[in-house]
Amino acid sequence: MQVVNLAFNANERKKLIVKKKKVIIGLSGGIDSAASAYLLKNEGYEVIGVTFNFLNAENTINAARKVAEKLKIEHHVLAAQSQFKEKVIDPFITGYKQGETPNPCLLCNQNMKFKLLGEFAAANDDAMIATGHYAEVRKYENGYQLWSSPNPNKDQSYFLYHLDQELLGRLLFPLNRFESKASVREIILGILPELSRGQESQGICFIPKKGHGLFLKDAVFGNNPTAPGNFVDATGKILGRHPGIHQFTLGQTRGLGINSDKRLAVVEVSPATNTVVLDEEQALYQNSILVDELIVQSPNGLPETAFTFKTCRWGHEYEGRVERLSRTRAIVHSQVPVRAPAPGQALVFYQGRQVLGGGIIKRF
């Protein structure tokens, strides 16, 4: 089986450039997307930057515009506030109302960024698309494969398991060749020195720093006061009072305010009864995890055994097997117990560095 590595094979890359010289890149105004645009332009692509206006964030738009002007590339700002609210913010809030822990970055990549980039590229000579993600696309005889970045500290493949063959076939990740963020900063230093010194973005883009609880309070309760409820143990015995279920997530051990000679953790959040169930941390560990909305990305399908999986981006990789319940639903059986697989988060399958697919964790 012949493999063509789009990130490293210069000859194949030159052929690709001849075939499709135009590339649409998601331009956020940050270091990674700016460096990606610069690299692609130097390789001979006609680079067009696209900035999505999700939140009326003028600082982001102005930063992206400045990068485009410096690189002398075409730049577009696409308004998508209403779609972002509908497909990212509202599901995030709904998930918390249901006692889940949704991942807004995953929702954004899956429902917004790549779909919009693909649509914009299709309307512009069926162009290639690119982003500043740290991941890798490889072409095989039977299709395309997504691989994690060789830089494990920056790898973002966890958020990209949903990409289909059509998108993978036109997708470029220029930063995959770099082993460190310092190397990427060096590229930008001579072009936009003020950008090279910038801090990496942290947290959720639509929530103010340190404002997670306040945002959810307003989203869930509006102008009404929060609804306090009970902390209970596994038998239903009341252990104390909580100020509102929106402040608690599965696996949480801090900020409980419960006096106990045991180390307690949140093992369940129940909106129906407005209760937070506490137990010893051992109760968080599971060997079987229910996954829904299953997407199999690999052209070879999903093996029943011989794979690993993650339940969060920075999480440990576990070995397991799959019990398929339907086309989109499965139980993942782990060889060792997994701590607090949170409903609403993604479970992503790997075989070595190749991404096989993934799905959303659900309650049994």
PyMOL commands that set and color helices and strands:
alter all, ss='L'
color gray80, all
select helices_A, chain A and resi 10-19+31-42+58-71+81-97+104-122+157-160+165-168+174-177+181-189+193-196+212-221+245-247+281-284
alter helices_A, ss='H'
color red, helices_A
select strands_A, chain A and resi 3-5+22-26+46-53+74-79+128-130+135-140+143-148+171-172+229-232+238-242+264-270+275-280+285-296+307-310+318-324+330-339+346-351+354-362
alter strands_A, ss='S'
color yellow, strands_A
deselect
rebuild
show_as cartoon
